[in-house]
Each structure stands twice: as structure tokens, then as C-alpha cells.
């Protein structure tokens, strides 16, 4: 099991901490599935969305710790990717 900070997956981290960004994505790409714990506030939300998108496109299992958060992330992902409901 790997622990990856969601905000390390965000494009802004690539500009400020490129090594951290690439290491986080390398860890994610080597995973067999993704579990996203619930959180508070907006920190890391873009990274959570990117992890969910990666799991969907890589056909990897994805589990959010809260069903509500899980559904919200996938609705946002659908809207972002142009697959409007």
C-alpha cells in the first residue's frame, strides 16, 4: 500500500516541486487500485480528481472512503472530461 499526497499530483506541484510531482505520479502508476480517503476543505481536491480519472482510464479499481465524496468526484470527472450526463 502506498500513501500519496493528493496535492503532489496537481500540476501546480510540477512547477514548484517537480521531483515530488513525478515521484507521486510514478507511485500512482505502479498501483493496482486507488483508495481516496475523505478530506476537508479544498486542499488536494484536484489531485483526487486526477487520481480518479487515472483509475478510470487505466481501468483500475477506485474506492472513495465516503460514498458521497466518491460520487461527487466522479460527477466532476464526467463533467470535466466532456461526458455530460
N, C-alpha and C positions, 0 to 999 in steps of 0.2 A: 504494500500500500504506500502510495506517495502522497505527500501533502504539498500542494501548490497554492501559493497566494494568488487569488483571482486577479488582483491588480497587477501582478507580474506578467499577465497575459495581454494586457492592454497596450495598444500602440504608443501611448504616451510614455510607457516604461522603456520602449525601444529607443526613444530619443534621449532619455535621461540615464538609463542603466541597461545598455544593450546586452551585456553578458547575462544579467538576471533574466531579461526578456527571452533570450534564446535558450537558456537553460530550462526555463519554465515550459516553453513550448516543446522542447526535446523530451522532458519528463512526461508531458501530457500525451505526446505522440507515441510513447512507449507503453502507455497504459492499455489495459484490456477493457476498461469501463470508467465511468465518471460518477462520483457521488458529490453533489454540491450541498453543503450544509446551509441552513438558513442564516441570515445575517440581518443587521440593522443598518439603516442609512444607505447612502449611495456608493460608498467605497467598494470597488471591485465588481459592481454590477455589470459593467461592460465586459469584464473578464469572464464572469459567469455566463453571459450570453454567448461569448466566443467559445467557451468550453462546451456549451450545449450545442452550438452549431457544429463544432468539430465532431462531437459524438454522433450527431445526426448524419453528417456527410460521410464519416468513417464507418458508419453502421456499428457503433459501439453502444453497449448498454449505458443508459443515463438514468440517474436517480437523484431527485431532489429530496432533501430531508422533510420538507413540508410540501404536501400535495399542492397547496395554494401557490406557493412560490414556484414550484415546478411548472404548473400550468401557465402562470404569468410569463415565465421565461420563454416557454415555447410559443405563446401567443406573440410576444415581442419578436422572437426569432422569425416566425412566419411573416409578420408584417415587414420586418427589415429585409428579408430575402425576396420579397415581392410575391409571396404566395398568399395573397389576401384571402381571408375566409369567406 
